[in-house]
Amino acid sequence: MTPAFWGGKRVLLTGHTGFKGAWLSLWLKQLGAQVAGYALEPPSEPNLFDVAGVKSALAAEWRKDLRDVEALDAAAKEFAPDIILHLGAQSLVRRSYAEPLETYATNVMGTAHVLEVARLLPSARVVVIATSDKCYENRETSYAYREDDAMGGHDPYSSSKGAAELVTAAYARSFFDVRGTCSVASVRAGNVIGGGDWAADRLMADLMRGLMAGEPIIIRRPRAVRPWQHVLEPLCGYLTVAEQAWPQQTPWQGWNFGPDSDSERTVEDVATLTCRLWGRTDLLRIQEDKNAPHEAALLKLDSNKARTKLGWKPRFDFEDAVARTVEWYKAYAERRDMRDFTLKQIGAYQAAAAPASERANA
């Protein structure tokens, strides 16, 4: 994430009204990029997009559906991006059980639409497709999945992300690897936490709703293990992949971005630490739901490829990631300027991620 690289770059970001997309919009603007967004309306109320004033960071935006390929094509041709970062998705496992066709249409065909539009777009030099750690055929063992492991997925959401990976690989190999002008990569991240997530059925969002209201918080899957990381960690990886792919056309490949093994913790670990930092452990209730729809109880990622080939590595450990998340919501509860606070957290992450020589001269 080098300002010298991103300054002046034209970036089309799908999913800019979502949790990750809003963080990334602000970060790209801070780096000097011209950012255009393509997404539906923000997914919750409140939401980070509005709370942090993300709209003012955009050069243009379209509130359109990824399933509308004509609208996506028109937006891309009008903006003529150098780089396309595809984060738009139906991102909730439980919702995928209720709306499987919408999930597949958005996550699979939406990804195909992005790639088809990019294929015919002369300005595009780099396309980065974000999927999920859940794209792998998860056997729920202690094995950490690598980029060349089989795609799969038990539930509609997970399998839609596995299918999106297959679509991306097929498009890249069939059209982009032989065109010689545009690089395609896919990026897969573990569970992210951070300020501004109010989506339904997400752990941190549920915790914060209860804590801010002073109401009991019920945890129904306390023993599920996930690779928790602050949202800025994988976003740093996405930006690094785009930078690496820019100088010359590179063949398609996938990249994992997950935390150190010490950050692979249970849902109960996250909930307990969050409530303790907020000062209300009395609100936490553990009530396992034996009839809940299937979700993986154990999922791990191997991110050694990103570490060795990109120089990427996590900067925040588990406790720090949770603490920074709690700090954000406390600032929101205190009615602070959340655009300014969010940008300060981005700046703190950039400082932590800078090489030691840069930090010493800062």
KEVOBA-536976 format. One record per residue (C-alpha): residue in one letter; chain; z, x, y. Coordinates in pm, 1 decimal. Each point is the difference from the previous one (the first is absolute). Layout:
N
+--------+--------+----------+----------+----------+
! residu ! chaine !       up !     east !    north !
+--------+--------+----------+----------+----------+
!      a !      A !        Z !        X !        Y !
...
+--------+--------+----------+----------+----------+
***
This chain:
362
+--------+--------+----------+----------+----------+
! residu ! chaine !       up !     east !    north !
+--------+--------+----------+----------+----------+
!      m !      A !      0.0 !      0.0 !      0.0 !
!      t !      A !   -141.5 !    230.3 !    262.7 !
!      p !      A !    -56.8 !   -131.4 !    354.0 !
!      a !      A !   -285.9 !    247.4 !     39.0 !
!      f !      A !   -173.9 !   -171.0 !   -291.9 !
!      w !      A !     78.1 !   -363.7 !     78.8 !
!      g !      A !    -56.5 !     14.9 !    374.4 !
!      g !      A !   -302.9 !   -216.9 !     79.4 !
!      k !      A !    -67.3 !    -99.9 !   -362.7 !
!      r !      A !   -104.7 !   -362.9 !    -41.1 !
!      v !      A !    210.9 !   -154.2 !   -278.9 !
!      l !      A !    -46.7 !   -344.9 !   -150.3 !
!      l !      A !    327.5 !   -104.5 !   -161.1 !
!      t !      A !     15.6 !   -306.0 !   -223.9 !
!      g !      A !    338.9 !   -165.8 !    -35.1 !
!      h !      A !    114.2 !    115.4 !    344.4 !
!      t !      A !    224.7 !   -304.3 !     48.0 !
!      g !      A !    199.7 !     78.4 !   -315.6 !
!      f !      A !    305.5 !    221.8 !    -41.6 !
!      k !      A !   -175.3 !    327.3 !    -88.5 !
!      g !      A !   -296.5 !    -80.8 !    220.1 !
!      a !      A !    211.3 !    -53.2 !    310.9 !
!      w !      A !    178.2 !    334.0 !    -47.9 !
!      l !      A !   -333.7 !    172.8 !    -58.2 !
!      s !      A !   -161.8 !   -161.7 !    306.1 !
!      l !      A !    270.3 !    140.4 !    226.4 !
!      w !      A !    -13.7 !    341.0 !   -165.1 !
!      l !      A !   -378.2 !     25.2 !     32.5 !
!      k !      A !     17.9 !   -102.0 !    365.5 !
!      q !      A !    267.3 !    264.6 !     57.5 !
!      l !      A !   -230.8 !    257.0 !   -161.5 !
!      g !      A !   -276.0 !    -92.4 !    242.5 !
!      a !      A !   -225.2 !   -208.0 !   -224.5 !
!      q !      A !   -188.6 !   -309.8 !    110.2 !
!      v !      A !    121.7 !   -267.2 !   -241.3 !
!      a !      A !   -161.0 !   -332.4 !    -86.5 !
!      g !      A !    176.3 !   -245.7 !   -229.6 !
!      y !      A !   -134.3 !   -256.0 !   -244.9 !
!      a !      A !    256.3 !   -232.6 !   -160.5 !
!      l !      A !    144.5 !   -347.1 !    -24.9 !
!      e !      A !    283.9 !   -114.3 !    225.1 !
!      p !      A !    331.1 !    187.9 !    -44.7 !
!      p !      A !    153.7 !    -96.8 !   -335.8 !
!      s !      A !    348.2 !   -102.0 !    117.9 !
!      e !      A !    207.3 !   -105.3 !    296.5 !
!      p !      A !    132.3 !    225.2 !    141.3 !
!      n !      A !   -239.1 !    284.1 !    -80.3 !
!      l !      A !    -40.3 !    364.5 !     97.4 !
!      f !      A !   -342.8 !    -54.0 !    157.1 !
!      d !      A !    143.3 !   -227.9 !    268.7 !
!      v !      A !    348.1 !    154.7 !     28.7 !
!      a !      A !   -140.1 !    349.8 !     64.5 !
!      g !      A !   -287.5 !   -114.0 !    222.1 !
!      v !      A !   -266.1 !    143.4 !   -228.6 !
!      k !      A !   -282.1 !   -205.0 !    151.7 !
!      s !      A !      1.6 !    213.8 !    312.9 !
!      a !      A !    -67.4 !    308.3 !   -215.9 !
!      l !      A !   -333.8 !   -139.9 !   -119.2 !
!      a !      A !   -344.3 !     55.9 !    143.6 !
!      a !      A !   -115.7 !   -319.0 !   -174.6 !
!      e !      A !    111.0 !   -239.3 !   -271.3 !
!      w !      A !   -130.9 !   -281.9 !   -213.7 !
!      r !      A !    226.6 !   -263.4 !   -156.7 !
!      k !      A !   -227.0 !    -57.9 !   -296.1 !
!      d !      A !     17.2 !    -14.5 !   -379.9 !
!      l !      A !   -103.5 !    286.6 !   -229.1 !
!      r !      A !   -168.3 !   -260.3 !   -219.1 !
!      d !      A !   -247.8 !    -66.6 !    284.0 !
!      v !      A !   -239.9 !    290.0 !    -48.4 !
!      e !      A !   -230.5 !   -112.6 !    281.8 !
!      a !      A !    285.0 !      4.0 !    253.0 !
!      l !      A !    119.9 !    339.4 !   -125.9 !
!      d !      A !   -352.7 !    141.1 !     21.9 !
!      a !      A !    -45.1 !   -129.8 !    354.3 !
!      a !      A !    331.8 !    150.9 !    111.4 !
!      a !      A !    -79.4 !    338.0 !   -155.6 !
!      k !      A !   -346.8 !     12.8 !    156.2 !
!      e !      A !    138.6 !    -92.8 !    340.6 !
!      f !      A !    274.0 !    265.2 !     -7.8 !
!      a !      A !   -196.4 !    270.3 !   -188.7 !
!      p !      A !    302.2 !    183.5 !   -145.6 !
!      d !      A !      3.5 !    360.6 !   -111.8 !
!      i !      A !    283.6 !    -72.5 !   -245.2 !
!      i !      A !     95.4 !   -316.9 !   -187.6 !
!      l !      A !    357.8 !    -34.5 !   -125.1 !
!      h !      A !     26.9 !   -302.3 !   -229.7 !
!      l !      A !    357.5 !   -128.6 !    -21.4 !
!      g !      A !    -70.4 !   -373.6 !      4.9 !
!      a !      A !    125.9 !   -181.8 !   -310.2 !
!      q !      A !    198.9 !   -282.0 !   -152.9 !
!      s !      A !    296.4 !    226.5 !    -66.3 !
!      l !      A !    267.9 !   -211.0 !   -169.4 !
!      v !      A !     54.4 !    -13.1 !   -376.7 !
!      r !      A !    169.3 !   -341.5 !     -2.2 !
!      r !      A !   -264.3 !   -154.9 !    221.1 !
!      s !      A !   -265.6 !    126.3 !   -241.1 !
!      y !      A !    149.4 !   -222.8 !   -271.1 !
!      a !      A !    -27.6 !   -302.8 !    229.5 !
!      e !      A !   -343.6 !     90.9 !    141.1 !
!      p !      A !   -180.9 !    219.2 !   -253.3 !
!      l !      A !   -353.9 !    -87.4 !    110.2 !
!      e !      A !     76.3 !     78.2 !    363.7 !
!      t !      A !    159.8 !    327.3 !   -108.9 !
!      y !      A !   -303.4 !    109.9 !   -200.3 !
!      a !      A !   -244.5 !   -118.3 !    266.4 !
!      t !      A !    181.9 !    191.6 !    273.2 !
!      n !      A !     97.0 !    314.1 !   -187.7 !
!      v !      A !   -304.9 !     47.8 !   -220.4 !
!      m !      A !   -290.5 !   -160.1 !    184.3 !
!      g !      A !    154.9 !     88.3 !    336.1 !
!      t !      A !     -7.5 !    365.2 !   -104.7 !
!      a !      A !   -358.6 !    -36.4 !   -121.6 !
!      h !      A !    -92.5 !   -152.6 !    336.8 !
!      v !      A !    149.5 !    295.5 !    187.2 !
!      l !      A !   -192.3 !    245.6 !   -215.9 !
!      e !      A !   -324.3 !   -197.1 !     27.4 !
!      v !      A !     29.1 !    -13.7 !    378.4 !
!      a !      A !     75.5 !    373.6 !     11.1 !
!      r !      A !   -294.0 !     74.1 !   -228.4 !
!      l !      A !   -239.4 !   -145.3 !    258.5 !
!      l !      A !    179.1 !    134.2 !    308.1 !
!      p !      A !   -165.1 !    315.7 !    144.0 !
!      s !      A !    307.8 !     99.7 !    203.4 !
!      a !      A !    247.3 !     12.2 !   -290.7 !
!      r !      A !    104.8 !    350.1 !   -108.5 !
!      v !      A !    322.9 !    -75.5 !   -192.3 !
!      v !      A !    128.3 !   -309.4 !   -182.5 !
!      v !      A !    358.1 !     -6.5 !   -131.2 !
!      i !      A !     93.3 !   -290.8 !   -229.4 !
!      a !      A !    374.0 !    -67.7 !    -37.5 !
!      t !      A !    105.0 !   -167.7 !   -324.1 !
!      s !      A !    347.8 !     30.7 !   -157.2 !
!      d !      A !    209.7 !    188.9 !   -252.4 !
!      k !      A !    -17.4 !   -322.5 !   -200.8 !
!      c !      A !   -370.7 !     62.7 !    -74.0 !
!      y !      A !     91.5 !    197.7 !   -313.7 !
!      e !      A !     37.9 !   -139.6 !   -351.3 !
!      n !      A !    378.4 !     18.9 !     16.0 !
!      r !      A !    179.4 !     41.2 !   -332.5 !
!      e !      A !    338.1 !     11.1 !    177.7 !
!      t !      A !    108.6 !    337.5 !   -132.4 !
!      s !      A !    133.0 !    305.7 !    183.9 !
!      y !      A !   -355.2 !    136.8 !     16.6 !
!      a !      A !   -124.3 !     55.9 !    357.6 !
!      y !      A !   -358.1 !   -121.1 !     38.8 !
!      r !      A !   -270.1 !    243.6 !    105.3 !
!      e !      A !   -324.0 !    -74.9 !    180.7 !
!      d !      A !   -213.6 !     14.6 !   -315.2 !
!      d !      A !    215.3 !   -242.7 !   -201.6 !
!      a !      A !   -139.8 !   -336.0 !   -105.6 !
!      m !      A !    -14.9 !   -289.9 !    242.4 !
!      g !      A !    161.2 !   -328.3 !   -104.7 !
!      g !      A !    265.5 !   -246.1 !    113.4 !
!      h !      A !    205.2 !   -275.9 !   -161.9 !
!      d !      A !      4.8 !   -249.0 !    289.6 !
!      p !      A !   -289.6 !   -120.4 !    220.6 !
!      y !      A !     98.8 !    223.0 !    292.9 !
!      s !      A !     29.4 !    317.8 !   -206.2 !
!      s !      A !   -319.0 !    -61.5 !   -194.0 !
!      s !      A !   -186.2 !    -82.1 !    323.0 !
!      k !      A !     95.5 !    343.8 !    129.4 !
!      g !      A !   -113.8 !    163.2 !   -323.6 !
!      a !      A !   -329.2 !   -187.3 !     31.5 !
!      a !      A !    -34.2 !    108.0 !    363.7 !
!      e !      A !     30.5 !    360.2 !   -117.4 !
!      l !      A !   -279.8 !    -52.9 !   -253.0 !
!      v !      A !   -220.3 !   -158.8 !    266.9 !
!      t !      A !     67.2 !    291.1 !    235.3 !
!      a !      A !    -84.2 !    261.1 !   -263.0 !
!      a !      A !   -319.5 !   -181.5 !   -100.7 !
!      y !      A !   -119.8 !    -41.3 !    359.5 !
!      a !      A !     79.0 !    361.1 !     83.8 !
!      r !      A !   -178.9 !    139.4 !   -303.8 !
!      s !      A !   -296.7 !   -235.1 !     25.5 !
!      f !      A !    -67.5 !     13.1 !    373.1 !
!      f !      A !    213.8 !    241.6 !    201.2 !
!      d !      A !      7.3 !    310.1 !   -217.2 !
!      v !      A !   -378.5 !      9.5 !      6.2 !
!      r !      A !    -47.8 !    -93.4 !    365.0 !
!      g !      A !    146.5 !    320.8 !    134.6 !
!      t !      A !    138.3 !   -136.7 !    325.4 !
!      c !      A !    321.4 !   -192.9 !    -72.6 !
!      s !      A !    311.0 !     83.1 !   -202.4 !
!      v !      A !    203.8 !   -262.0 !   -188.1 !
!      a !      A !    357.5 !     38.0 !   -124.7 !
!      s !      A !    265.4 !   -234.8 !   -138.2 !
!      v !      A !    370.1 !     37.6 !     76.0 !
!      r !      A !    294.2 !   -137.4 !   -198.4 !
!      a !      A !    355.1 !    -18.9 !    131.7 !
!      g !      A !    339.9 !    -82.0 !   -139.3 !
!      n !      A !    229.4 !   -267.5 !    144.5 !
!      v !      A !     34.4 !     42.4 !    374.6 !
!      i !      A !    282.8 !    -96.2 !    230.9 !
!      g !      A !     23.5 !     20.3 !    376.4 !
!      g !      A !     61.8 !   -203.1 !    309.9 !
!      g !      A !   -189.6 !   -319.8 !     67.4 !
!      d !      A !    -58.0 !   -133.2 !   -351.8 !
!      w !      A !     76.8 !   -372.6 !    -17.0 !
!      a !      A !   -230.8 !    -96.5 !   -287.9 !
!      a !      A !    120.5 !   -250.0 !   -256.5 !
!      d !      A !    144.4 !    136.7 !   -325.5 !
!      r !      A !     33.6 !    356.9 !    125.6 !
!      l !      A !    336.2 !    162.3 !    -55.0 !
!      m !      A !     59.7 !    153.7 !    342.8 !
!      a !      A !   -126.1 !   -311.5 !    177.9 !
!      d !      A !    236.8 !   -219.6 !   -204.4 !
!      l !      A !    289.2 !    237.9 !     65.8 !
!      m !      A !    -58.9 !      4.0 !    373.4 !
!      r !      A !    -39.5 !   -374.7 !     29.4 !
!      g !      A !    338.8 !    -43.4 !   -165.8 !
!      l !      A !    172.2 !    279.0 !    191.3 !
!      m !      A !   -122.9 !   -114.1 !    340.9 !
!      a !      A !     98.4 !   -359.2 !    -75.8 !
!      g !      A !    332.4 !     97.3 !   -159.9 !
!      e !      A !    -92.8 !   -194.6 !   -313.2 !
!      p !      A !     41.3 !     89.9 !   -371.3 !
!      i !      A !   -282.0 !    212.4 !   -146.2 !
!      i !      A !    -88.5 !    -73.4 !   -362.5 !
!      i !      A !   -153.9 !    283.0 !   -205.2 !
!      r !      A !   -170.5 !   -131.7 !   -313.0 !
!      r !      A !   -154.0 !    319.0 !   -148.4 !
!      p !      A !    267.8 !    263.3 !     67.3 !
!      r !      A !    -98.5 !    244.8 !   -275.2 !
!      a !      A !   -371.7 !     30.7 !     83.3 !
!      v !      A !    -85.5 !    361.6 !     87.2 !
!      r !      A !   -256.2 !     80.4 !    268.8 !
!      p !      A !   -120.9 !    313.4 !    184.2 !
!      w !      A !    139.9 !    -90.3 !    344.2 !
!      q !      A !   -133.1 !    178.0 !    308.5 !
!      h !      A !    -21.1 !    -51.8 !    373.8 !
!      v !      A !   -325.0 !   -163.2 !    108.3 !
!      l !      A !   -105.0 !    305.2 !    202.5 !
!      e !      A !    -11.4 !    218.7 !   -312.9 !
!      p !      A !   -305.8 !   -157.8 !   -165.1 !
!      l !      A !   -164.4 !    -67.6 !    337.5 !
!      c !      A !     20.1 !    372.7 !     65.3 !
!      g !      A !   -172.8 !     47.7 !   -334.5 !
!      y !      A !   -276.8 !   -247.1 !     87.0 !
!      l !      A !    -69.6 !    178.8 !    329.1 !
!      t !      A !      1.8 !    337.6 !   -173.0 !
!      v !      A !   -252.0 !   -121.0 !   -259.5 !
!      a !      A !   -232.7 !   -118.0 !    276.8 !
!      e !      A !     27.5 !    332.7 !    181.6 !
!      q !      A !    -67.5 !    192.9 !   -319.8 !
!      a !      A !   -307.4 !   -210.1 !    -78.8 !
!      w !      A !   -156.7 !     23.6 !    345.5 !
!      p !      A !   -157.8 !    348.9 !     17.0 !
!      q !      A !   -239.5 !    -57.8 !   -286.7 !
!      q !      A !    -80.4 !   -273.3 !   -243.2 !
!      t !      A !    241.4 !     13.3 !   -295.2 !
!      p !      A !    -22.5 !   -185.9 !   -332.7 !
!      w !      A !    227.6 !   -298.3 !    -49.8 !
!      q !      A !    353.2 !     66.0 !   -121.3 !
!      g !      A !    332.2 !   -178.4 !     -5.9 !
!      w !      A !    326.7 !    122.6 !    152.2 !
!      n !      A !    362.6 !    -89.5 !    -77.8 !
!      f !      A !    265.5 !      2.9 !    272.6 !
!      g !      A !    349.4 !    -46.2 !   -134.9 !
!      p !      A !    345.4 !    138.9 !     74.6 !
!      d !      A !    200.0 !    268.4 !   -175.6 !
!      s !      A !    158.6 !   -110.2 !   -326.8 !
!      d !      A !    339.2 !    -28.6 !    171.3 !
!      s !      A !   -140.2 !   -292.4 !    201.8 !
!      e !      A !    -87.3 !   -197.0 !   -312.2 !
!      r !      A !    292.9 !   -240.2 !     20.5 !
!      t !      A !     93.9 !   -347.8 !   -111.1 !
!      v !      A !    -28.0 !   -307.0 !    217.9 !
!      e !      A !    380.0 !    -15.5 !     -4.1 !
!      d !      A !     19.0 !    356.4 !    135.6 !
!      v !      A !   -221.0 !    -94.1 !    295.2 !
!      a !      A !    187.7 !   -323.2 !     68.0 !
!      t !      A !    343.1 !    163.2 !    -19.4 !
!      l !      A !    -85.4 !    287.5 !    233.9 !
!      t !      A !   -172.7 !   -232.3 !    248.2 !
!      c !      A !    296.8 !   -235.4 !     16.9 !
!      r !      A !    242.9 !    289.3 !     30.6 !
!      l !      A !   -192.2 !    150.7 !    292.5 !
!      w !      A !     -7.9 !   -341.0 !    165.9 !
!      g !      A !    371.2 !    -42.1 !    -61.8 !
!      r !      A !    -15.6 !   -321.0 !   -206.8 !
!      t !      A !     27.0 !     80.7 !   -370.9 !
!      d !      A !    191.8 !   -327.8 !    -33.9 !
!      l !      A !   -326.9 !   -192.7 !     30.0 !
!      l !      A !   -161.4 !    152.8 !   -309.7 !
!      r !      A !    -23.2 !   -216.2 !   -314.5 !
!      i !      A !   -143.1 !    120.3 !   -332.6 !
!      q !      A !   -137.1 !   -296.0 !   -197.4 !
!      e !      A !   -264.7 !     97.2 !   -255.5 !
!      d !      A !   -276.0 !   -255.6 !    -48.0 !
!      k !      A !   -104.2 !      1.4 !   -366.6 !
!      n !      A !   -281.1 !   -249.7 !     68.3 !
!      a !      A !   -171.7 !    187.0 !    282.9 !
!      p !      A !   -373.2 !     78.1 !    -37.3 !
!      h !      A !    -69.7 !    336.5 !   -158.0 !
!      e !      A !     25.0 !    304.7 !    225.9 !
!      a !      A !     15.1 !    356.8 !   -125.7 !
!      a !      A !    353.7 !    123.0 !    -56.1 !
!      l !      A !    -99.6 !    367.5 !     22.5 !
!      l !      A !   -285.6 !    169.2 !    185.4 !
!      k !      A !    -42.3 !    365.8 !     98.8 !
!      l !      A !   -273.6 !    201.3 !    168.9 !
!      d !      A !    -99.3 !    364.4 !    -36.7 !
!      s !      A !   -104.6 !    130.2 !    343.5 !
!      n !      A !    -53.0 !    364.3 !    -92.8 !
!      k !      A !   -370.8 !    -19.4 !     78.2 !
!      a !      A !     66.4 !    -95.7 !    363.5 !
!      r !      A !    263.9 !    271.1 !     28.0 !
!      t !      A !   -220.6 !    278.4 !   -131.2 !
!      k !      A !   -340.5 !    -99.7 !    141.6 !
!      l !      A !     97.1 !   -166.3 !    328.9 !
!      g !      A !    327.7 !    172.1 !     80.8 !
!      w !      A !    160.9 !   -343.1 !     28.6 !
!      k !      A !    360.1 !    -50.4 !   -101.8 !
!      p !      A !    274.3 !   -253.1 !     78.1 !
!      r !      A !    203.3 !     83.5 !    309.4 !
!      f !      A !    272.6 !   -263.9 !    -29.5 !
!      d !      A !    228.1 !    -26.9 !   -302.0 !
!      f !      A !    124.2 !   -335.4 !   -129.5 !
!      e !      A !    307.6 !    -18.2 !    221.9 !
!      d !      A !   -195.0 !    101.8 !    309.8 !
!      a !      A !   -275.4 !   -255.4 !    -66.6 !
!      v !      A !    253.5 !   -281.7 !    -32.7 !
!      a !      A !    196.4 !    120.4 !    303.7 !
!      r !      A !   -308.6 !      8.9 !    223.4 !
!      t !      A !    -94.8 !   -346.3 !   -118.4 !
!      v !      A !    344.1 !   -137.8 !     80.1 !
!      e !      A !    -10.4 !    171.7 !    341.1 !
!      w !      A !   -325.7 !   -180.8 !     80.3 !
!      y !      A !    139.1 !   -343.7 !    -83.1 !
!      k !      A !    319.4 !     71.0 !    191.3 !
!      a !      A !   -208.9 !     91.0 !    303.3 !
!      y !      A !   -191.7 !   -325.0 !    -42.7 !
!      a !      A !    325.1 !   -198.0 !    -22.6 !
!      e !      A !    111.1 !    169.4 !    322.8 !
!      r !      A !   -324.6 !   -114.3 !    168.7 !
!      r !      A !   -119.9 !    352.6 !     68.6 !
!      d !      A !   -359.6 !     80.6 !     94.9 !
!      m !      A !   -140.6 !      6.7 !   -352.4 !
!      r !      A !   -335.9 !    148.6 !     94.5 !
!      d !      A !    184.7 !    296.6 !    147.2 !
!      f !      A !    247.0 !     20.8 !   -289.1 !
!      t !      A !   -277.9 !    -11.8 !   -261.9 !
!      l !      A !   -195.0 !    272.9 !    179.1 !
!      k !      A !    315.0 !    214.8 !     14.6 !
!      q !      A !     42.6 !    -34.6 !   -377.0 !
!      i !      A !   -362.7 !    102.2 !    -45.1 !
!      g !      A !     59.1 !    299.4 !    226.0 !
!      a !      A !    309.4 !     98.2 !   -197.5 !
!      y !      A !   -199.5 !    -13.8 !   -322.7 !
!      q !      A !   -280.5 !    209.0 !    147.6 !
!      a !      A !    255.2 !    261.5 !    106.6 !
!      a !      A !    150.1 !      4.0 !   -350.4 !
!      a !      A !   -345.4 !     31.8 !   -157.1 !
!      a !      A !   -118.4 !    281.6 !    225.9 !
!      p !      A !    -20.0 !    352.3 !   -145.2 !
!      a !      A !    312.4 !    209.1 !     52.0 !
!      s !      A !   -181.8 !    223.2 !    251.9 !
!      e !      A !    -86.6 !   -300.7 !    216.3 !
!      r !      A !    356.7 !   -132.6 !    -15.3 !
!      a !      A !    135.5 !    338.7 !    105.6 !
!      n !      A !   -228.4 !      5.7 !    306.5 !
!      a !      A !     64.4 !   -361.3 !     96.5 !
+--------+--------+----------+----------+----------+
***
